[in-house]
Amino acid sequence: MEVSFLLDENIAAPLADKLGKAGHDVERVVDVSELGEGVDDTTIRLYAVQEGRLIVTSDDDFVQMPVDSHRGVFYVHDQSLSPRELYHIIQHVIEAFPDREAMDTVTYITADWL
């Protein structure tokens, strides 16, 4: 199942490469001309909704947003997880929720998924 992701600036670039190679549509906030480094969370959220992208972030501000204000958030609290581990966790989550609509909430990306 292909998922469209938007990786926040606090997520390591190698994860984008791994997800892209797996067939997902991936953009990084820092690489999108309408966004860029240091852009505010509301702008990121609006862009993700407009483009139908699931946000991957370690910024807990996205956890606080109302569920109906975004297309889904993968929240990475543990920043010690490697891009390889994050990739495998995200793949497990996607397999566990094949219905895209089931992911329109905040999903905590933790080592428990490994």
DOGU-5214 format. One record per residue: z, x, y of N, C-alpha, C, O, CB in turn. Coordinates in steps of 0.02 Angstrom, whole numbers. Each point is the difference from the previous one (the first is absolute). Glycine has a CB too. Example, Ala and Ser with C-alpha at 12.3 -4.5 7.8 and 13.67 -1.06 7.14 Angstrom:
// DOGU-5214
+--------+--------+--------+--------+--------+--------+--------+--------+--------+--------+--------+--------+--------+--------+--------+
|   n_c3 |   n_c1 |   n_c2 |  ca_c3 |  ca_c1 |  ca_c2 |   c_c3 |   c_c1 |   c_c2 |   o_c3 |   o_c1 |   o_c2 |  cb_c3 |  cb_c1 |  cb_c2 |
+--------+--------+--------+--------+--------+--------+--------+--------+--------+--------+--------+--------+--------+--------+--------+
|    390 |    660 |   -284 |      0 |    -45 |     59 |      0 |     45 |     60 |     33 |     52 |     -1 |     29 |   -147 |    -58 |
|    -98 |     77 |    112 |      3 |     42 |     59 |     37 |    -39 |     55 |      8 |     25 |     55 |   -116 |     34 |    -87 |
+--------+--------+--------+--------+--------+--------+--------+--------+--------+--------+--------+--------+--------+--------+--------+
//
This chain:
// DOGU-5214
+--------+--------+--------+--------+--------+--------+--------+--------+--------+--------+--------+--------+--------+--------+--------+
|   n_c3 |   n_c1 |   n_c2 |  ca_c3 |  ca_c1 |  ca_c2 |   c_c3 |   c_c1 |   c_c2 |   o_c3 |   o_c1 |   o_c2 |  cb_c3 |  cb_c1 |  cb_c2 |
+--------+--------+--------+--------+--------+--------+--------+--------+--------+--------+--------+--------+--------+--------+--------+
|      0 |     42 |    -59 |      0 |    -42 |     59 |      0 |     44 |     62 |     43 |     43 |      8 |     18 |   -135 |    -70 |
|   -109 |     82 |    105 |     -3 |     38 |     62 |     44 |    -33 |     53 |     -1 |    -61 |      9 |   -116 |     99 |    -36 |
|    155 |      4 |     61 |     44 |    -23 |     53 |    -18 |     39 |     63 |    -16 |     59 |     -3 |    110 |    -89 |    -78 |
|    -92 |     -4 |    138 |    -12 |     33 |     64 |     68 |     19 |     30 |     43 |    -42 |     12 |   -151 |    -22 |      7 |
|    116 |    129 |     -7 |     63 |     26 |     26 |     -8 |     28 |     70 |    -54 |     23 |     19 |     89 |      3 |   -136 |
|     19 |    -28 |    155 |      6 |     35 |     63 |     63 |     43 |     -5 |     55 |    -27 |     -2 |   -116 |    -65 |     69 |
|     52 |    159 |    -69 |     57 |     46 |     -6 |     25 |     19 |     69 |    -37 |     26 |     41 |     -8 |     17 |   -150 |
|    109 |    -56 |    120 |     32 |     17 |     63 |      1 |     76 |      8 |     -9 |     37 |    -49 |     80 |   -142 |     44 |
|    -59 |    129 |     65 |     -2 |     72 |     13 |     55 |     39 |    -36 |     -5 |     61 |     -5 |    -45 |    -87 |    115 |
|    101 |     -8 |   -134 |     54 |     34 |    -35 |    -12 |      6 |    -75 |     44 |     22 |    -37 |     33 |    -66 |    124 |
|   -136 |     26 |   -110 |    -19 |      6 |    -70 |    -48 |     59 |     -8 |    -50 |      4 |     36 |     66 |   -130 |    -55 |
|     -3 |    170 |    -28 |    -39 |     61 |    -10 |    -74 |    -15 |    -15 |    -16 |    -45 |    -39 |    120 |    101 |     -3 |
|   -148 |    -18 |     73 |    -72 |     -9 |     -7 |    -25 |      4 |    -72 |    -46 |    -37 |    -17 |     36 |     85 |    130 |
|     38 |     -5 |   -156 |    -26 |      3 |    -69 |      3 |    -67 |    -37 |    -39 |    -11 |    -46 |     75 |    129 |     45 |
|     10 |   -162 |     20 |      2 |    -66 |    -32 |    -64 |    -38 |     14 |    -25 |    -35 |    -44 |    151 |     34 |     55 |
|   -152 |      6 |     49 |    -62 |    -34 |     18 |    -57 |     23 |    -46 |    -39 |    -40 |    -23 |     78 |     28 |    143 |
|    -42 |     77 |   -132 |    -52 |     27 |    -44 |      7 |    -27 |    -70 |    -50 |    -20 |    -30 |     46 |    124 |     99 |
|     64 |   -105 |    -96 |     11 |    -24 |    -68 |    -18 |    -74 |     -7 |    -32 |    -21 |    -48 |    123 |    107 |     34 |
|    -70 |   -126 |     62 |    -15 |    -72 |     -2 |    -75 |    -12 |      8 |    -29 |    -43 |    -34 |    142 |     18 |     82 |
|   -145 |     63 |     -4 |    -72 |     -6 |     10 |    -39 |     18 |    -63 |    -48 |    -35 |    -18 |     64 |     61 |    138 |
|      4 |     27 |   -153 |    -33 |     20 |    -63 |      9 |    -51 |    -55 |    -41 |     -4 |    -46 |     59 |    123 |     78 |
|     35 |   -159 |    -27 |     13 |    -53 |    -50 |    -39 |    -64 |     16 |      5 |    -49 |    -36 |    109 |     98 |     17 |
|   -153 |    -48 |     74 |    -42 |    -57 |     16 |     28 |    -47 |     53 |    -29 |    -53 |     12 |    -12 |     62 |   -125 |
|     96 |     10 |    144 |     28 |    -43 |     52 |    -31 |     17 |     67 |    -26 |     55 |     11 |    134 |    -63 |    -75 |
|   -105 |    -40 |    109 |    -24 |      9 |     69 |     60 |     22 |     41 |     47 |    -39 |     11 |   -140 |    -49 |    -24 |
|     92 |    150 |     37 |     59 |     28 |     33 |    -18 |     26 |     70 |    -49 |     36 |      9 |     96 |     -6 |   -121 |
|     -5 |    -49 |    160 |     -4 |     28 |     67 |     69 |     26 |     18 |     51 |    -25 |    -22 |   -144 |    -55 |     57 |
|     93 |    132 |      6 |     63 |     28 |     26 |      4 |    -17 |     74 |    -50 |      6 |     36 |     50 |     89 |   -122 |
|     57 |   -115 |    109 |     10 |    -18 |     70 |    -26 |     54 |     46 |    -31 |    -14 |     51 |    132 |    -54 |    -83 |
|    -87 |    131 |     15 |    -20 |     56 |     44 |    -75 |     11 |      3 |    -25 |     33 |     45 |    134 |     19 |    -71 |
|   -146 |    -81 |    -22 |    -73 |     10 |     -3 |    -39 |    -59 |     28 |    -61 |      4 |      9 |     79 |     67 |   -107 |
|     15 |   -126 |    113 |    -33 |    -60 |     25 |     -3 |      4 |     76 |     51 |      6 |     33 |    -11 |    -75 |   -132 |
|   -101 |     64 |    126 |     -8 |      9 |     73 |     39 |    -51 |     41 |     23 |     16 |     55 |   -136 |     31 |    -78 |
|    121 |   -108 |     -3 |     37 |    -52 |     37 |     76 |     12 |     -3 |     37 |    -32 |     37 |   -129 |    -48 |    -63 |
|    114 |    124 |    -17 |     72 |     12 |     -9 |     19 |     70 |     22 |     12 |     11 |     60 |    -11 |    -92 |   -155 |
|      2 |    129 |     50 |     17 |     68 |     18 |     74 |     15 |     -4 |     41 |    -45 |     -9 |   -139 |     45 |     82 |
|    114 |     63 |    -66 |     69 |     24 |     -5 |     43 |    -30 |     55 |    -21 |     -2 |     58 |    -20 |    109 |   -110 |
|    101 |   -129 |     34 |     47 |    -26 |     49 |    -11 |    -72 |     21 |     36 |    -25 |     44 |    -28 |    139 |     -6 |
|    -55 |   -149 |    -68 |    -13 |    -70 |     18 |     60 |    -42 |    -20 |     35 |     16 |    -48 |   -160 |      0 |     33 |
|    137 |    -70 |     52 |     59 |    -42 |    -14 |    -11 |    -43 |    -63 |    -57 |    -14 |    -20 |     83 |     12 |    143 |
|     29 |    -18 |   -153 |     -1 |    -37 |    -63 |    -36 |    -67 |      6 |    -33 |    -22 |    -48 |    139 |     78 |     18 |
|    -99 |    -90 |     86 |    -33 |    -65 |      9 |    -76 |      8 |     -4 |    -34 |    -42 |    -30 |    130 |      3 |    101 |
|   -122 |     91 |    -41 |    -72 |     13 |     -2 |    -23 |     15 |    -71 |    -53 |    -22 |    -22 |     57 |     65 |    140 |
|     36 |     -5 |   -154 |    -15 |     16 |    -70 |     -1 |    -65 |    -41 |    -46 |    -12 |    -38 |     99 |    127 |     49 |
|     -3 |   -156 |     -1 |      5 |    -63 |    -37 |    -59 |    -45 |     14 |    -30 |    -28 |    -46 |    154 |     36 |     50 |
|   -142 |    -15 |     60 |    -56 |    -43 |     18 |    -66 |     26 |    -30 |    -40 |    -39 |    -24 |     99 |      9 |    131 |
|    -69 |     95 |   -105 |    -60 |     30 |    -29 |     -2 |    -14 |    -76 |    -52 |    -18 |    -27 |     52 |    108 |    117 |
|     56 |    -80 |   -123 |      3 |    -11 |    -73 |    -16 |    -72 |    -17 |    -36 |    -13 |    -49 |    121 |    104 |     39 |
|    -59 |   -138 |     48 |    -14 |    -71 |    -12 |    -74 |    -14 |     11 |    -33 |    -32 |    -41 |    150 |      0 |     76 |
|   -143 |     55 |     20 |    -70 |    -10 |     18 |    -47 |     28 |    -54 |    -52 |    -30 |    -15 |     83 |     34 |    136 |
|    -14 |     53 |   -148 |    -42 |     34 |    -49 |     19 |    -16 |    -73 |    -33 |     25 |    -46 |     17 |     66 |    130 |
|     67 |   -131 |    -94 |     21 |    -19 |    -67 |     28 |     59 |    -40 |    -12 |      6 |    -60 |    -73 |    -94 |     63 |
|    124 |    130 |     31 |     27 |     61 |    -32 |     75 |     -5 |    -12 |     37 |    -28 |     40 |   -127 |     94 |     15 |
|    111 |    -39 |   -110 |     70 |      6 |    -18 |     26 |     65 |     30 |    -31 |     52 |     -8 |     14 |   -118 |   -100 |
|     72 |     62 |    144 |     28 |     59 |     34 |     44 |     39 |    -48 |     42 |    -28 |    -35 |    -46 |    -33 |    146 |
|     -5 |    127 |   -113 |     44 |     45 |    -37 |     37 |     41 |     52 |    -32 |     36 |     40 |    -45 |    -31 |   -144 |
|    143 |     -8 |    105 |     39 |     32 |     53 |     69 |     19 |    -24 |     25 |    -27 |    -49 |    -89 |    -38 |    133 |
|     96 |    111 |    -48 |     71 |     13 |    -11 |     39 |    -19 |     63 |     58 |     19 |      8 |    -86 |     74 |    -89 |
|     -4 |   -130 |    126 |     31 |    -25 |     61 |     32 |    -68 |    -14 |    -34 |    -49 |    -13 |    -51 |    111 |     85 |
|    152 |    -65 |    -70 |     34 |    -62 |    -17 |    -10 |    -56 |     50 |     21 |    -57 |    -13 |     63 |    127 |    -45 |
|   -115 |    -56 |    116 |    -17 |    -54 |     47 |    -45 |    -52 |    -34 |      4 |    -59 |     16 |      7 |    139 |     81 |
|    -53 |    -58 |   -143 |    -46 |    -46 |    -33 |     37 |    -46 |    -49 |    -24 |    -54 |    -16 |    -67 |    139 |     28 |
|    149 |    -62 |    -36 |     41 |    -42 |    -44 |     31 |    -57 |     40 |     11 |    -54 |    -27 |     13 |    154 |    -47 |
|    -10 |    -88 |    138 |     32 |    -49 |     43 |    -47 |    -55 |     24 |     22 |    -53 |     22 |     56 |    142 |     12 |
|   -144 |    -77 |    -38 |    -49 |    -48 |     26 |      0 |    -63 |    -43 |     10 |      3 |    -61 |    -80 |     91 |    107 |
|     58 |   -152 |    -15 |     -6 |    -62 |    -39 |    -56 |      6 |    -52 |    -53 |     28 |     14 |     97 |    -95 |     85 |
|    -31 |     41 |   -158 |    -48 |      5 |    -55 |    -69 |    -27 |     19 |    -51 |     26 |    -22 |    146 |    -35 |    -58 |
|    -96 |    -44 |    120 |    -65 |    -30 |     17 |    -37 |     38 |     55 |    -52 |    -23 |     24 |     99 |    -87 |    -58 |
|    -21 |    167 |     56 |    -31 |     38 |     54 |    -42 |     58 |    -25 |    -27 |     38 |     41 |    121 |    -71 |     31 |
|   -100 |     42 |   -138 |    -39 |     55 |    -27 |    -33 |    -20 |    -65 |     14 |    -54 |    -26 |     63 |    137 |     81 |
|   -119 |    -40 |    -82 |    -35 |    -12 |    -63 |     34 |     32 |    -59 |    -28 |      3 |    -54 |    -78 |    -11 |    118 |
|    165 |     33 |    -54 |     37 |     34 |    -53 |     19 |     70 |     21 |    -38 |     34 |     35 |    -21 |   -103 |   -120 |
|    117 |     91 |     63 |     24 |     67 |     17 |     27 |     32 |    -64 |     38 |    -31 |    -37 |     -9 |     -4 |    156 |
|    -50 |     97 |   -131 |     30 |     42 |    -51 |     46 |     47 |     37 |    -24 |     45 |     35 |    -76 |    -54 |   -116 |
|    165 |      0 |     73 |     49 |     39 |     37 |     26 |     57 |    -44 |     26 |    -12 |    -54 |      6 |    -89 |    122 |
|    -40 |    162 |    -43 |     21 |     61 |    -36 |     63 |     27 |     34 |     -5 |     34 |     51 |   -115 |     -7 |    -86 |
|    177 |    -43 |      8 |     63 |     23 |     29 |     13 |     74 |    -18 |     23 |     38 |     42 |     23 |   -155 |    -49 |
|    -62 |    135 |    -55 |     14 |     67 |    -25 |    -58 |     47 |     17 |    -51 |      1 |    -35 |    121 |    -49 |    -59 |
|    -63 |     86 |    148 |    -54 |     43 |     22 |     -6 |     64 |    -41 |    -43 |     42 |     14 |     58 |    -88 |     99 |
|     28 |     54 |   -163 |     -5 |     58 |    -44 |    -51 |    -11 |    -56 |    -17 |     47 |    -36 |    136 |    -19 |     62 |
|   -144 |    -90 |    -33 |    -51 |    -14 |    -51 |    -64 |     36 |     19 |    -23 |     -3 |     57 |     75 |   -109 |    -83 |
|    -82 |    145 |    -22 |    -63 |     36 |     13 |    -58 |    -49 |      4 |      6 |    -57 |    -24 |     38 |    158 |    -36 |
|   -100 |    -81 |     91 |    -59 |    -44 |      1 |    -21 |    -21 |    -70 |    -23 |    -57 |    -10 |    -14 |    114 |    115 |
|     44 |    -13 |   -153 |    -19 |    -16 |    -69 |     46 |    -56 |    -27 |    -24 |    -47 |    -31 |    -17 |    166 |     12 |
|    106 |   -113 |     32 |     47 |    -51 |    -22 |    -13 |    -66 |     35 |      0 |    -53 |    -31 |     85 |    141 |      8 |
|    -96 |    -85 |     89 |    -16 |    -61 |     38 |    -62 |    -34 |    -27 |     -2 |    -61 |     -7 |     54 |    112 |    108 |
|   -103 |    -11 |   -115 |    -62 |    -28 |    -27 |     15 |    -38 |    -65 |    -23 |    -57 |     -8 |    -43 |    151 |     60 |
|    102 |    -64 |    -98 |     15 |    -32 |    -64 |     42 |    -63 |      9 |    -11 |    -51 |    -33 |      5 |    162 |    -23 |
|     54 |   -108 |    101 |     42 |    -59 |     14 |    -43 |    -56 |     28 |      5 |    -57 |    -23 |     94 |    131 |     45 |
|   -141 |    -58 |     26 |    -44 |    -52 |     30 |    -46 |    -30 |    -52 |    -11 |    -61 |      0 |     16 |    121 |    110 |
|    -32 |    -19 |   -154 |    -43 |    -26 |    -53 |     39 |    -48 |    -46 |    -26 |    -51 |    -20 |    -44 |    157 |     24 |
|    133 |    -89 |    -20 |     42 |    -43 |    -41 |     13 |    -67 |     35 |     -3 |    -53 |    -31 |     57 |    154 |    -20 |
|    -40 |    -98 |    115 |     12 |    -61 |     38 |    -62 |    -44 |      1 |      5 |    -61 |    -10 |     79 |    121 |     82 |
|   -141 |    -31 |    -61 |    -63 |    -38 |      2 |    -13 |    -33 |    -68 |    -21 |    -58 |     -3 |    -25 |    137 |     90 |
|     59 |    -42 |   -141 |     -9 |    -28 |    -67 |     50 |    -56 |    -14 |    -16 |    -49 |    -34 |    -26 |    160 |     -5 |
|    102 |   -105 |     66 |     52 |    -51 |    -10 |    -15 |    -64 |     39 |     23 |    -54 |    -19 |     60 |    146 |      0 |
|   -120 |    -85 |     74 |    -17 |    -57 |     43 |    -75 |     -4 |     10 |    -25 |     14 |     54 |    136 |     -5 |      4 |
|   -148 |    -28 |   -111 |    -73 |     -2 |      7 |    -24 |    -53 |     51 |    -56 |      6 |     26 |     49 |     33 |   -144 |
|     48 |    -89 |    130 |    -17 |    -50 |     51 |     18 |     28 |     68 |     59 |      7 |     16 |    -40 |   -103 |    -98 |
|    -69 |    111 |    123 |      9 |     31 |     66 |     49 |    -40 |     43 |     39 |     29 |     38 |   -154 |     17 |    -45 |
|    114 |   -112 |      1 |     45 |    -42 |     41 |     73 |     12 |    -17 |     44 |    -11 |     42 |   -134 |    -75 |    -36 |
|    103 |    108 |    -66 |     69 |     14 |    -21 |     28 |     62 |     35 |     61 |     11 |     -1 |    -84 |    -64 |   -109 |
|    -21 |     93 |    142 |     23 |     61 |     34 |      8 |    -10 |     75 |     11 |     48 |     36 |    -68 |     18 |   -124 |
|     53 |   -128 |    113 |      6 |    -12 |     71 |     73 |     -1 |     24 |     19 |    -43 |     40 |   -125 |    -21 |    -46 |
|    146 |    110 |    -19 |     69 |      7 |     19 |     15 |     75 |      5 |    -46 |     41 |     -4 |     79 |   -151 |    -52 |
|     29 |    127 |     65 |     19 |     71 |      0 |     16 |     20 |    -72 |     42 |    -31 |    -33 |      3 |     24 |    152 |
|    -78 |     59 |   -143 |     13 |     27 |    -67 |     30 |     69 |     10 |    -28 |     43 |     34 |    -68 |   -110 |    -87 |
|    154 |     78 |     23 |     34 |     63 |      6 |    -29 |     48 |    -53 |      5 |    -13 |    -60 |    100 |    -43 |    104 |
|   -134 |    110 |    -21 |    -31 |     50 |    -43 |     53 |     51 |    -17 |     17 |     43 |     41 |   -133 |    -60 |     11 |
|    142 |     12 |   -113 |     54 |     45 |    -21 |    -16 |     31 |    -67 |    -46 |    -22 |    -34 |    130 |    -47 |     98 |
|    -47 |    120 |    -82 |     -9 |     34 |    -64 |     13 |    -46 |    -59 |    -20 |     16 |    -56 |     53 |     91 |    111 |
|     -1 |   -164 |    -43 |     12 |    -48 |    -54 |    -65 |    -26 |    -31 |     -1 |    -22 |    -57 |    107 |    -11 |    114 |
|   -160 |     38 |    -19 |    -66 |    -23 |    -25 |    -31 |     50 |    -47 |    -47 |    -17 |    -36 |     31 |    -45 |    142 |
|     41 |    123 |   -108 |    -31 |     51 |    -44 |     18 |    -11 |    -72 |    -21 |     38 |    -43 |     26 |     43 |    136 |
+--------+--------+--------+--------+--------+--------+--------+--------+--------+--------+--------+--------+--------+--------+--------+
//
